[in-house]
Amino acid sequence: MTEPLELILRRDPKDERRLLLCAPDVGLFTAARRRGCVLVPGDGAGYLSRLGLARRLVLPAGAAGAVANANPERVHAPVEYGEVLYVLEPLGDSTALDIPGTGAQETLDPGGALVVPAPQAGRFWLRPSPEDAAYCSPGDELELGSPLGLIEIMKTFTQVAYQPGGNLPARARVVRLLVPDGSEVTEGQPLIEVAPL
């Protein structure tokens, strides 16, 4: 597993309240966080690929705010060193924001079921390899940190773990899996329906 890269933090010269997060190297930028997401130090903010090696981008200390700019037009956008990837608005000026975390967040799908959504876009895997058992199956009990699957972006895998809080109870039971193994998913897409224990 490669070390993550910290984004370069700068103040916006046009508006001192805004922060700019810039590319720490040249490469192809992918899996950008969407407009309105709240980011805090240590959060993942996409991937930068160079010479076939994808490295996770993370926020440095002192960087927090809501993403104000749109995603790049290309899925794998070429970027230069120091190019602005994110413009962050101060948190005090934001309303009705999506607040992501490092693990899966709680939500209700439109039908009212309690679900665990994808923390980021990518390919969702239910098992570590084709020969292994699934991380979770209907009927399994979940608690803080229970593994649910993997999200793959450019051959880099991030574990999706159960994170209680908000609507998600401290302990839950898997009701059903909402996406097949190996499916392409978008950030926030429901992955697993759960019920409280």
N, C-alpha and C positions, 0 to 999 in steps of 0.2 A: 504494500500500500504506500503510495507516494504522499509526501507531506503536502498539506494544503498551502495555498498561496494567499497572503493577505493583500487585499485591495489597498491601493494608495489613497489616503484621505487628504482632501483639500477643501478649503472654503470656496464657495462660488463667488468670484469677483463681482458679479452683477447683483448678488443678494447675499450679504454676510450671514443671514440666518440659515441658508441652504448649505448642505454638504455635497461634495462631489466625490464619488468613488471611482477610481481610475484603474485601468489595466496595469498590473505589475510586470507584464511581459507582452511580447507579441504572440499572436496565435489565433485560434478560432474560438470565439466565445459562444457558449450554448447554455441552455437551461436557465435563461434569465428569469428573475423573479418579476412577477407582474405588477403593474401600477396599482398602488394602494396597499401593497404588502408592507407591514412594519418589520424593519430589520434592526437588530441589536448586535453588539459586539459578539463575535464568535459564530454568528449565523452563517449558513451556507448561502452563496449568492451566485450559483452557476458554476460552470467549468470552463477552463481555458486549456485548449489542446494545442500542443506544439510537437512536431516531429513524431506524431502518433501517440504521445503521452498526454493523457487528460489529467489535469490537477484541479481539485476543488478550490473555488474561490471563497474566502471567508472575510467577514467584516473585522477591521482592526479595532482596538480599544478607542473609545471616544466617538465611534460612528454609530449613530442611531437616528431613525427617522422613517418616514413613509416614502416609498418609491413614487416619484412624481413624473418620471419619464416613461414613455412607451417602450415595449420590447423591441429589439432590433428586427428589421424586416426579414432577415435571413435566419434560418435555424442555426446554422454555423456561420456566424458573422466574423469576418476577418477584422482584427483590431490591432492597433499599434500600441507600443509602450506609452503609458500616460493618457491614453484615450479615455474619455469619460464614459463609464458604463452605466452608472446610476446617478441620479440627482435625488437627494433625500430632503424632504420637507421636514421642518421641526415637528415633533409629535404633538405639541400643544395646538397646532393649527389644523390638525387632522380630525375628521369625523367619520364614523362608520367605516373603520378600517378593518381589513383582514389581518389578524395578528398570528403569523405562523410561529412555530417553535422548532426545536431540533427533532422532535418526535412527531408522531401522528397526532393530530388535533381532533377534538370532538366536534360533531355537527349532527344535524338532523337532515335527512334527505327530504325532498318535497313530499313524499308520502308519509312522513312523520316517524320513520324508523331511525333508530340510533345507529350511526355508522362511523367508521374510521375512514377518513379520506386520505388520498395520496398526498404526502408532504411536498412532493415535487413531481414534475413531469418525467417520464422515462418508461422503461419496460419493467413491469411488475412480475416478479418471480415468487411463487409460493413455496419453493423448495430450493435448497442450496445447490443441488445438482439433480439431473434426471433420475439417478438411482436412489436418492435420499427421500425420506418421508417429508410431507409438507410441514412447514413451521406450525401451522394451525389448521384445524378441521372443525366442521360443525360439531357442537357439543363441548369443545375444549373450553376450559376455564382460563381466564386471563387476569393478570394483575400487573402492576407497574413493571415495565421492562420486558414483558412477555414478547418474544419475537413473533412477528406476523408475516414477514416476507422480506424481499429485497427490491430496491429500485435500482435499475442499471441505466447509467448514462455513459456512453462511449467506453464501455468495458470497465467502468468504475461502479462498484456496488455500495449502496448505502442501506443499512438495515432499517426496516420500519418496525418500531416497537410500540406496544400499547402504553399510552400515557393517560392515566385517569385525570379527571379535572373537568370543570364545567359540567356538561351533560353526561360525560362518561363516568360511571361509578368506579370505586376503588377495585371492585372485582366484577367481572362480566363473563358471559358465556357467548361463544361464537354461534350465531344463528345460521348464517349462510355466507358463502364467499360470493362476491358480486362481480368479479372479473376472472376470466380463465388464466391459468398459469402462462406467463410469457406475453401477456397483453400489453400493448402500448396504452399508457394512461396519462391524463393531464393532471396538473396540480389541482388538488381539491376534489378530484373524482372519487366517489365512494368506492372503497375496496372491500370492506367487510362489515356486515350487519351484526350488531351485538345486542345483548339484553342483560340487564342487571341481575346479579345473583342474590 
